[in-house]
Amino acid sequence: MDVASDDTLLTVLRDTLDLTGTKYGCGEGQCGACTVLADGQAIKSCQAKAVQYQGRAMTTIEGLARGDRLHPIQEAFLEHEALQCGFCTPGMIMSAVALLAATPHPSEAQIVAAMDKSRNMCRCCAYPRIVAAIKTAGQRLAANGSRREHEVAHARR
């Protein structure tokens, strides 16, 4: 698609593609509400120029579920009630996806540090539940990965 050189990725996602799960928060890349994945890396879409990301693999909150099946991080957020108003939730989840891809078995301290470094803010102060949800999702993803590796190895025999 054609985008203007000054269009932010957030503007294109929300206004052109109608992917409104990604939120406009501060507009300065400080709150994390606009976090999406570019080639698996968490970025702040409110600060990113859309033209810089043409041709790259982009994932928004809308792209995590597979059909009717939520992503394990989405499931864990619901299970742990890791949201109140929900405004920060898409950005938190996208940052968590990137974290777990880079660090499959994070400790609580690693989760806190990563979410702090990625500047994901929750004004409702659901942080303890968010950390618990990410930890649970990491454990489930690791277990599913181990199960899949076992199935592939068994199938090769």
Disulfide bonds with the S-S distance in Angstrom:
none
